Amino acid sequence: MKISVIVLTCNQRELTMQCLRSLAKFFAEDDNELILVDNGSSDGTADKVRKTFPEVRIIELAENRGVAAGRNIGLAAAKGEYLMILDNDTIASPKAVKALATYLEKNPEVGIVAPRLVSPEGKVQRSYKGFPGIGVKLSNVLARGKNSIATKPPIKITEPFYVIGAAQMFTRLVYELAGPLDEKIFFGPEDADFCMAVRGIWKKVVYLPHITIIHHWQRSTHKRLLSKGSARHAGALLYFYIKHHRFF
């Protein structure tokens, strides 16, 4: 098995189906696989996928275990040499996925590679980021997600502090050395934490602007500041800051 793509979903059946349709030709190939981790959905996502895409490996969890835990379960089940975590609200062509694997193959000093993410309208997401300190997070909340759009997106290959977990690829060896994702982080910033772990094994984190994936990015924590999800995110951030002895 060459490439394993792990898609995590929870009660987003239509977005998930759209994502899988974009990759149908990819996981129909014998040397690739797609693993869907259903994080406690109650909307019939797994049944719909099972009927429509029998080639997809489905792992159903009884409850929502969080982003890090859900992805770890999928990664542990993967058989590929190259592992990709992909949000279910993306549209990713087989060509883009294979291009990421080719880049890793040709650049062994790179630990994580990520594509350019754009909205369906073509707006570039600021998916390449610096350290997610308190000031940055407060700015995000006040901006209500507006600063998720890149004003001057990179046109050359860059090495940011981290790339968001909506689309990341790494080798099995990198995951074994740097992983697993920290499951004490229910969601956000498990992606920044993992990128830090990868750099801790002396590998680079690289953003490739010439490879594009569509992302219907959703910032629910900006819509409902007092929601349960927002509280979990705040708790995860506090844990992350204490873990790394850094707040800014």
N, C-alpha and C positions, 0 to 999 in steps of 0.2 A: 504494500500500500504506500503510495507516494504522499498524497495530501489528504488530511482530514480537516473538514470544516465543522466547527461546533457552533450551533445556533441555540441560544437560550430564549425561551418564550414563557410568558405568563398572561393568559387571557387577552391575547391579541391575535386572534385566528386569521383575520383577513390580511393583516400586515405580514404575518408569518407565511401565509400561502403565497403572497406576492414575492417575498424573498426567495422561497423555494422554487417558484416558477423561473426566476431569473437564473437559477443555478441548475436547472433540471438536466441540461446536457452535461454538466460537470460531474454530478454524482451518478450519472448513468454509466460513466466509464469505469472499467474494472479496477484501475489503479487509484481511484479516488473514492472518498466516502463523505457523506454528510450525516452528522449526528445531531438530532434535535433533542434537547433537554427541556421537557415540559415541567416548569417550576410550579406545579400545583394548579394548573388551569382548571376552570370549571365551565369553559365555553365550548368544549368539544374539539379543541385544537388537535389533540393527538389522533382522534378518530378520523377527522377530516384528512389529516396528512397521511395516515395509514392507508386510506382508501385511494387517495390521489397519487401518492408517491410511495409505492411499496419498497422502493430501493432505500429509502431513508431509514436509518436506525433511530428508533425512538426510545428515550429513557423517560419514563413518567415518574415524577416525584409526588408523594402524597400531599406535600405542602410546599409553600414558597420558602426555599432554603437560602435565598439571597443570591446575588450575582456571583460572588467568588465561589461559593460552595457549588452552585449549579454548574459553573464552568469547569471546576475541578472534576466533577463527576463525569462530564463529557470528555474532558482531556484524558482522564484515567482510562476511559473505554476506547479511546482512539488508537488506531493501528498505523497511522501515517508517519512518515519521516518528517513531514512538515505539518505543523498544527496551526490552525487559524481559528480565532474566536471572532464571531461576527454577530452583530445585533440583528434581531429579527425585523427591524424596521429599515433594512438596507435593500438595495437592488444591486447585486454584484455579478458582473459577467464572468464566465469561466476564464476568459482571456485575462482579466485583471487578477484573479486568484492565482493563476499559473505564473503570471509575470512577477508577483511577489515572491513565489517560491524560487523562481529563476534568479532573482536578485540575491536571495539568501544563499543559494547554491554557489554563486560567483563571488560572494563577499563573506567569507567565513568569519571575519572579524565583527560582523553585525549580529546582534542578538535578537532584536525585534525590528520588524519593518512594518510600516503602515502607509496606506494610500491617502490621496487627497479625498476628502469627503465633501460632497456638494448636495445641496437641496434639490428637489425635483425641478425647481425654477433656475437652477444653475448657480446659486449663491454658495461660495466656498465657506465651509465651516472651519472655525479656528480650533481644529482638532489636535494641533501641535501646541504644547503648552509649557509654561514654566512651573516652578514649584507652586502647588495649590495652597498658598498661605492664607491666613485669616483675612488680610486686606483684599486679596484677589477674590475670595469667596464672598465677602461683603459687597464688593463691587458687582459681582455677578447677580446677587440678590437684588440690589438696587436697580440694576439695568434690566431686570426682568427678562433675561435671556438674550437681549439685543446684542450684547457683545460676543455672542456665539458666532456671529458672522465676521469673517476675516475682511479687514479693510485693505490690507496689503499682503495677500497670501504669497508665500515663497514660490519662486519659479525655479529654484535650484534645490537639489537634495540638501536637506538640513538635518541637524542632530539636536532636537529639542530636549528639554528636561524629561518630558514624557509625551506619549501619544495616547489618545483616549481609547478605551477598550471596545469601541464600536466596531473596529476592524484592526486587528493585530495579527501578525504571523510570526512564528518562531519555530525553531527546530525542536524535535523531541529531546535532544541532548540539552538544549538551553532550558527547557521546562524542567527537566530532571535535576539540573544543577541549581537553578534559581527559584523554582517553584516549590510547592504549589502556591496558588493565590491565597492570600491571608483571609481565611474565612471569618475572622473576627470583624472584618469590614463587610457589612451586609450589602451595601452598594455605595460606590464612590467613597474614597478614591482608591479602590482596589487596583485600578489601572496604573495610577502613579506609583503605587507601592510596588507593583510587579516590575515596572520599568526600572525602579531604583535597585531592585534585587538583581535584575539582569546586568545593570552596570556594575553591580557588586562582584560579578564574575568576569569583569573586564570585557564586556561585550557592548557594542554601540546600540543606541536606539535611533532609528533613522526614519525620516518622513520622506516619501517619494511623491512629489507633486505631479509627476507625469503618468501616474496610475490613478484612475478615478473610480470611486464607488458612490452611488447615490445613497443618501442617508436622510430619512424623515426624522431628523432629530427632535426629541421631545424633552422639554424641561419642566416636568410636572412639579418639581420642588419650587419653581418660580411662580407657579400658578396658585399653589396652596401652601403658604408659608407655615401654617400650623397643622399640616397633615401628619399622619403617622409616618409617611415616607420621608418627609422633611426632618422629622425627629430622628429617624434612623440614620439619615445622611449626616446630620449634625453630630450624632454620637460616633459615627464612623470617622469623621474628620478629627474629633477630639482624640480618639484612640490613635489615629495616624500621626498626629502631632506629638503625642507623648512617646509613641514608639520610636520616632526618629529624632526626638529631642529638638524639634524645630517647629516654629509657628509662623515664620515669615520667610 
